[in-house]
Structures are given as structure tokens and as C-alpha cells.
């Protein structure tokens, strides 16, 4: 879930990059530092944040509201979750 106010979920005294790294490490604790750095920059680039190396070193208050929301989305998707879609029983009857 991504909230409308990302500052309520982002740690204001922690840079954005390490917060995304925490999300990756929470699901893949054995990730090597070099691989973690590559995944972090790839995640930031995928979220269309310009200058990924610079954005990773910034604090949340240094980003615009839209960039904060993109950072939160990347934190949610960083571990590459598997999303399952279940059809309801009454939908199957209509198909």
C-alpha cells in the first residue's frame, strides 16, 4: 500500500537509498553489497527518478512530493513481489 503522504512512511533522518536497500535486504538478506548497490540504482532508475546516484544520497525532505511517492513505490516493489490474481467464484460463472 502506498500512502498519499509518503513523509509519514519515510524516515526523515535517513537517506532515500538506504531505505530502499532495507526493503531489499528484508526479503533477500544474503544479497552482496555490489549486487545490492546495482539493484538500488536500477530500482531508482525504474521509478523514473532522475540522477539515481544523487537521489539515493538525498534525504526525503530534499525530494518533491511526487519523487517521494515514487521512492515509496520502489520500496514496495524492490523485493520483486509475486502478485497473484484470484477470480471470484461468481466471476468464473460469468466467463
Long-range contacts (C-beta under 8 A, 24 or more apart in sequence): 1-76, 2-69, 2-72, 2-73, 2-76, 3-72, 6-60, 6-65, 6-68, 6-69, 6-71, 6-72, 7-60, 7-61, 7-68, 9-72, 10-60, 10-68, 10-71, 10-72, 11-60, 12-59, 12-60, 12-61, 13-59, 14-59, 15-56, 15-57, 15-58, 15-59, 16-55, 16-56, 16-57, 16-58, 16-59, 16-60, 16-63, 16-71, 17-44, 17-55, 17-56, 17-57, 19-71, 19-75, 20-44, 20-56, 20-71, 20-74, 20-75, 20-78, 23-75, 23-76, 23-78, 23-79, 24-78, 24-79, 26-79, 27-79, 28-79, 39-78, 43-74, 43-77, 43-78, 44-71, 44-74, 46-74, 47-71, 47-73, 47-74
